Amino acid sequence: MRKAFCAAVVLLSAWLSSGAAVSEEPFKYQSKGRRDPFVPLVGQHMASRARLQDISSANELVLEGIASGAGGKKVAIINGEVLKEGDTVGNLEIKKVAERTVILSVSGKDYTLTLEEGGGKSER
């Protein structure tokens, strides 16, 4: 029994050192029409998005989602941050969070962001 175990360890060591177990090609997820489960749903492109404190235009805002909390209070996910009615961050003020829209003010000018079917932003 001990000889068989030692032989198995030697064979395994030889196989691993030969590189047979290590793939040179990096793993690539094959989506087949589904989303990649390893990519976060919120904040996927945070590096390219402006921080809310630095916002100077509604064009820099991305409405990523709207969620309902306890008691039916709604919050908006904008540029990866969760905001509720009345929140103020820099030049941005959240005035109203509705079922599919957020009314907000940037530097005193009002805008409406609409949540599209696939997420994203539409501005009126």
DAHUUR-V783655 format. One line per field, one symbol per residue. phi: phi as a letter, one per 30 degrees, with the letter a starting at -180 (. if undefined). psi: psi as a letter, one per 20 degrees, with the letter a starting at -180 (. if undefined). burial: + if it has 16 or more other C-alpha atoms within 10 Angstrom, else -. Layout:
phi->???
psi->???
burial->???
//
This chain:
phi->.dddddddddddddddddiddcddcddbdcdhicdddccddciecddccddddcdbadddcbdcabbccdiidcbccbhiccbcejdbbhdcbdcaccebbbcbbbhicdbbccddecijbbcc
psi->ghhggghgggggggghhijhipphpqpppohlirqoiipqhpkhkhhiqqqhhjpiqiiipoohrpqpapjjpqqqopkjqpqrpiqpocjppogpoagjqpprpokipqqpppprgjaaqpp.
burial->------------------------------------------+-------++--+--+--++++++-------+++++++--+++--+--++++++++--++++++----+++++-----+---
//
